[in-house]
Amino acid sequence: MLEDSAGVLRTGAILTQSPVNGGASADLVAFPTANARAAVVSFDRRELSQILGVYGRMVASGEWRDYAIDMLKDRAVFSIFRRTSEMPLYRIVKDPKLARRQGAYQVVAAGGVVLKRGHELAAVLKVFDRNLRVAENG
């Protein structure tokens, strides 16, 4: 325990005065640690690189215009929009709870239909390659 010039303890804890005995005693209350905070699921750098690669190609072809990333307690979602004011065209979802069963990654269409699901993100993102080929040819 270290005490700074103002008399504040520097231990990751807070010193509170107890109303018992007119405030003569003090209680030490620990701050929540980083591990105790609610963890969120997020995309790592490799996953974001793969997703943004597909996104960039689709923006260049004029299909997509905007995106949003949501990091929730149970899943991470990359939403893709044609226009900002609309519902997302597609959602790329990472759900670690499904990793052993169906795969942690899935692509969900606007109506809620799961287009592709799997254990590897690159394989799941191939669902967009077909759409890109059709857009380039037609």
Long-range contacts (C-beta under 8 A, 24 or more apart in sequence): 38-73, 39-73, 40-71, 40-72, 40-73, 40-76, 41-71, 41-72, 41-73, 41-74, 41-75, 41-76, 41-94, 41-95, 41-96, 42-71, 42-76, 43-69, 43-76, 43-78, 43-94, 47-94, 47-121, 50-121, 50-122, 50-125, 51-78, 51-92, 51-121, 51-125, 54-125, 54-128, 55-80, 57-132, 58-128, 58-131, 58-132, 61-132, 61-135, 61-136, 62-135, 63-131, 63-132, 63-135, 64-89, 90-115, 90-128, 92-124, 92-125, 94-121
